[in-house]
Amino acid sequence: MEPPDAAPAASVVVPTHRGAHRLPLLLDALAAQRVEQPWEVVVVVDGPDAATDAVLAVAPRGLPLVVVHRPASTGVAAALNAGTEAARGRVVIRCDDDLTPAPDMVARHLAHHAGDERVGIIGPTRDVLPDSRYARAYGRRATQRSVTAVLAAPEDRRWRHWAAHTSVRRDVLEAVGGYDTAFSYREDSELGLRLARAGVRLLVDPALVLPHRGAPADARTRVARAWVSGASEVLFAQRHPDVEPPAAPPVVGAAARAWSGATAALAGLLPTHGSARRLGSVVDTLLRVLPAGVGGRVVALAVEAAARAGRRHGLPEQRSYRSQKDAELEGEARRAAARDKGRQR
C-alpha cells in the first residue's frame, strides 16, 4: 500500500442536490471498497443544504472524503465540472448519489485505465423499484430493456449510454471541455458524444451494473420525465445538428399505424411539462383497475407521447427539468421518511 498522502489514482465524483436521504447508503458502499491504490471521494453539494452537510459530517471513518460546496444550485453539469476541478486522481469516476456500488467498483474502473489507451468506461444502472402496480405493469420490464440495450450497444452508439456511472482519465475529460453547463438533462450523453469524437474508445463493463435507487416509482414521474427528455433533444440538436436521432421502428401493419396515430394524437394534448405530469397521474389511477399487461401498454403509450410532445414543445433552456427534479426528490424524501418511521415501530 502507498502512503495515505500519495496522489490518488482515482477520484469518485458524486454530485448531490438535496440528497441527504440518498447519501448514507452510497457512503457506506464506498467505505467498503477494496482498493489497493490511494483514491478519494469528491462529493459536490450543489447548493446550501444543512441536511446533506449533517450526513457528510458523520460519514464512515476512513473514507477518503473531500467535500465541495457550491454556493448556489446551478445544475448537475456545473457540479460535475466542479468535482473534476477538485479531483486529484488520474481517473475520474462519476457515481451519482442514488447508486450503490459493489466493493470492487473502484478497482474495476482502475484496471480498465491501467494502460495507455484512452478509454471511457460505462457501468450500466439497473433500477430498483418498490413493489407497485406501476413496477409490475411497466417499470421492471422497462429497466430490463434498458440494461439489455446498453450491454448490446454497438461501439458507434455507446456514447448515447454515457450516464450516471462512468469513468475516464481526468486529462481526457479536461481536454474535451468537461460537461456542457447549458444542459440540465442529457449532459451525460452529450459529453459521451464529444469523447467518442475525440477518439476515446467507449467500453461497457457488464460487471459494473449498479443498482439505481432514484428511478421513477410511478407513472406520474415517468411520464413527466419523458417530456423533459424529449425537450432536452431540442438543445442537443442545436449543439449537434449533424447527429441523426435514433431511428424509429418502421410503421408496418394496422396495429403499428394505430399505435403511431394514438401517440401523435395524445402528444398533441401535452403542450407543457405540467400536462404530462397530469396525464401520468391519470395513468396511475387507471393502473389500479387495469390488468398488468394492459396497464403496461397504457404507460408505454403515455411515455412515448410525452417524449414526442417534449420534442415538439420543449424549451432549449429546459427550465422544466429543475422543477421535475425537485418534485422527484421531494417524493423520494417522503418515501424514505415513511420507511424509516415504519422501521422504528
N, C-alpha and C positions, 0 to 999 in steps of 0.2 A: 504493500500500500504506500502511496505517496503521502507526503506530509499534508495536513489539512489546509495549509495556506497555499498549496500549489494551485496554479491556474486550472480552473475546472475544464474537463474535457467536454462536458455538456451543460447546457442551461435549459431547464424546463421552464418555459414561459407560460404563465397561467393568467389570462385576462379574466377579471371578475367585476361584475356590476351588480350590486345588491345580492351578492352570492353567499351570505352568511349561512344559509340553510344548506348550501351545496358543498362548501369547502371542507367541513370536518372529515367526511368520507374520503375525499381526494387527498387531503394532507396525510391521513393515516396510511393510505395506499402508497403514497410517495415515501413516507418514512420506512416502509417495508421493502424498498427497492434493494436489490442485491447488485451492487456496482463496485467493481474493483478500483476504478479510477475516480479521482475527485470530480464532483459535479455540484450543481446548485439548482435551487428552485427560485424563480423570479416571479412573484405574484404582483400583478399590476392592479391596484384598486382604482377602478375607473369612476372617480368622483367621491366626495366625502361620504363615509359610511361607518358610523360608530359600531354597528353590529358586526361588520366584517373585521374591523380592527380588533374587536374583542376576541373573535375566533382566532385570528392570527397571533394574538398575544399568548395564547395557550397552545400553540402548535406543538406537535410532538418534539421532545427533546432530541437533539442530534440531527434534526432535519436541517440541511444547509439552506436556510431560507433568507431571501432578500425580498424586501417589500418596497414597491414603488407606488407612491401616492400621486394620483392625478388630481389637480385642484378642482377640476370640473369634469363631468362625464362628457366625453366627445366621441364616443363610439369605440367599437372593438378594434377597428383598423388602427386608430391612433394609439390605443392601449397596447396592441401588439408591437407597434413600432417603438413605443417607449420601453417595452420589455426587452426588445432586441438591443436597443441602445444601452440598457443597463447590463445586459448579459455579458459575461466574460468567457463563456465556453466556446470552443471551436465549433461545436454543433448546437444548433438551436432546435429544441423540440417544442412544438406547440401542443399543449394539452389543456383543453377547455375545462372550466371548473365543474362541469357536470359529468365528467368521465371518471372511470375507476380503473386505473392501470394495474396489470399483473406485476408481480415482483421483478420480472425480468424486462420490463418495458424499456427503461433507460439503457440497459446493457445491450438489448437487441438493436436499438437505434444506433448506438455507438459502433457496433460490429458492422453495420451497413456502411458506415463512413470511415472505416479503418484504412481504406486505400486512397489513392489519389483521384479516382474518378469522381466527377461531380454528379452526385445522385440526390434525388429527393424522395423521401420515404413516406408512403401513405399508409396509415393504420386505419382501416375501416371502423366504423362505430355501429353497434347494434343496440337499438332502442330497448330500454327496459320499461315495460308498461304495466301499470296496475291492472288487475283483472277488472274488466268492464265490458259493457256491450260494444263500445267503440273498439276496444282491443280485440275482442273476439270476431267482430264483423270485418274490421279493416286493418287496424294498427299492426297486429302481429304479422299478417301476410305482407303488408307494405314494407316493414323493416327487413323481412327476409328477402324480398325482391331487391331492396336497396343494397344489401350486403352482397348478394349474388352479382348485381350489376357492377359493383366496384371490383370484385375479385376477377370478373371476366372481362373487364375493360381492356380494349387493345391499347397498345402503348401510345398511339397518337391521340387517344381520347382520355387518357388518365388525368390530364390536367383538370378536367371537369370535376374530379373527385378529390381535389386538394381541399381539405376541410379542417375539421376541429382537432385532428390528431396527425401531425406530420413532422418531418424533420428535414433539415438542410444545413449545410455549413453556413456559419454566420457571414463569412466573407462573400459567399454566393448570394445570400439574401440581401446583403447591403448593396452588392453590385447591380442588382436588378431594381433597386429603389424601395424595397420593402412593400408594405401594404399601401394601397391607394386609399387615402382617407376620405375621398369623395363617396366611397361606398359605405352604406350601413348594412348591406346584405350582399352576398356574393363576392365579398372582398377576398375570400379564400381562393375560389376557383379562378378569379381574375389574376391573382398572383401566380397560381399554378400555370396559367397560360404563358405568362411572361417568363417563368422559369423554363418551361419547355422550349420556348422560342430562343432562349439563351443557351440552349444546348444541354440543359440539365436532364439527365435520364431519370424519369419518374418510375418508381417501383412500388408495387403493392405487396405488403407482407401479410399473408393470412394469419400468421401467428400474433399479429399486433391488433387484432379485432378487440375493441374495448367496449364494455357496457356504457351506454349513454343514458343518463338518468333525466335529461332535460327535454325529452321528446314530447310532442303534443299528446295530451292524455284524453282528448275529446275532439269531436268533430268541429266544435266552435273554434278551437285553437288551430286545428289542422287546416281548415278551410281559409281562415284569415291569414295564416302563414303562406298558403298557396298564392293568395292575392298579392302579398308583398313580394314573394319570389318572382312572380310574373312581372311586377312593377320594376324589380331590380334589373330585368333584362333590357329595359329602356336605356339605362345608363351604360350597361355593358355593351350594348350595340353602338352607342355613341363612342365609347373608348376603342372598340374593336369592330368596326363596320365590315371588315373582311371575314369575320368568323361566321360560318353558317350555323344557325341554330340546329339543335338535334332534329333529325328527320322524323316527322310524324308518320305513324304507320299508315299504309295506304287504306283508303276508304273503299272497301270492296264488299259488296253484298248489302242486302236490305238492312240487316241488323247494324252494321257499321255505319251506314248512312243515317239511320235513325239516331244512333248514339251521337254522331257528329252534329246532327241538326239540333238535338236536345242540348248538347253542350253549348253550341253557339247561341241558342235562344236564352238559356239560363245565364250565360255570360253577359248578355245584353241587359240583364236585370241587376247587375252588380257593378255600378259605376264607381263605387267608393269602397275603401277598406272596411268601413262600418257596415256596409250592406253585406259584405262577405261574412263578417262575424255573425250578423243576424241570421243569415242562411245556415251557418254552421249550428247555431242554437236550434233552429227548426229541425235540422237533421238529427241532432242529439235527441230531440223529443220523439222523432219517428223511430229511432233505434230502440226505443222502449217497447215497441209493439211489432216491429218487423222481424221476420226470421233473419238470422245472421247473414245468410247468403244474399238475400235481397238488400239488407241494410248495407252490406259492403259495397254493392253496386251503387247505392244511393250516395254513399260517402265519396266513392270514386268519381261519380258524376259531378258532385259539388266541388271537389278539389280541382278537377280538370277545368270546370267552368270558371272557377275563381282565378286560376293561373292565367287563363285566356283573357279574362277581364282585366287583370292586373297589367298584362302586356298592352292592352288597349288603352287603359285609362291611367296607368301608373305615373307617378311623379318621379322625374330623374333624381331629385334630392331625397326621395324616399323618407319623407317625414313620418309616414305611417309606420315604418319599421320600429322606430323608437317607442311609439305608443303600444305597438304589438308586443315588443319585448317586455316592456314594463308590465303589461297585462299578464303575460305568461309567468313572469317571476312572482307576481302577487299571488297567482293561483298556486304555484309551486310552494310558496312560503306557507300559505293556508293549509295545504295538504300535509306539509311537513309538520306544522304545529299540531294538526289533528292527530297525526301518527304518534308524535311524542306524548301527547296527552293521553292517548289510548294505552301506551306502554306503561304510563305511570299509575294507571288504575289497578 
